Amino acid sequence: MPSLKDLRNRIASVKATQKITKAMQMVAAAKLRRAQAAAEAARPYAQRMETVLANVAGGVAPGSGPELLVGNGRDETHLLLVCTGERGLAGAFNTSIVRLAREHIQQLLNAQKKVKILCVGRKGYEQLRRQYDHLMVEGAVDLRSVRTLGFENADAIGKKIIGMFEAGQFDVCTLFYSRFRSVIAQIPTAQQLIPAQIPVNDNAAPGVQAAYEAEPSQEEILATLLPRNISVQVFKALLENQASFYGSQMSAMDNATRNAGDMIRKQTTLYNRSRQAMITKELIEIISGAEAL
């Protein structure tokens, strides 16, 4: 059984940890508001970009168009762009994204496909490197020095992906990130970037549809919009990841604070019982010695 000094040190240590987790929870809550607002503000633009692409692509002959839209005709090499956090202490945020990526990797390997992995975020890179180090294209894209996430960060990643595709290094690119729903719910998501997945408008009214003429041609418009769309989708994923990270960290630190409180109560009860037992033992020894005299 631990001594009273050991119990006091343990209680003091847990209280210090509780202060840290409480402070981290408050910081995550403050940052979550801004990150959530940024993620929600980016969604309409990304959705509108997809809608515009769908409308323009509808005027292109089937099977024709830029390779970013229709692909290069091959399906052998897949690039997985895995976006995770730069830091831990955020519950299952990083692990859930990596788990989804691992499942996709295993499916591709079972289908005899060639897989390449490009990570954005140190935590995802560290987890995937243990098992798939030979599939890594390069080290993780480091965003730790970025204080305010901007479109230029996503645009640099988008240009790198397009450069690899034009160099023939892969045929299909899939983006992995966590979509923010609420503080306690973040949804790991896989989204194909190349070839672009054009959403189908199921709400369109049946009957004769209006015909549109574009100037310049649809192919020229798509050649400009498609690279922009990749950067936009990556930017949306980074913002969603940022909000999901702070939401998951807020929940994790709240649970850690509660657990620390429970541990402090248990250790305090044990300390009081041990102290009472020692006092009782000393009283018994004093009384027994007095009676012996």
ABEGO torsion letter per residue (X at the ends): XBBAAAAAAAAAAAAAAAAAAAAAAAAAAAAAAAAAAAAAAAAAAAAAAAAAAAAAAAABBBGBEBAAAAEAGBAABBBBBBBBBABBGAEAAAAAAAAAAAAAAAAAAAAGBBBBBBBBEAAAAAAAAAAAAAABABBBBBAAABABBBAAAAAAAAAAAAAAAAAGABABBBBBBBBBABAABBBBBBBBAOBBBBBBBAABBBEBBBBBBBOBBAAAAAAAAAAAAAAAAAAAAAAAAAAAAAAAAAAAAAAAAAAAAAAAAAAAAAAAAAAAAAAAAAAAAAAAAAAAX
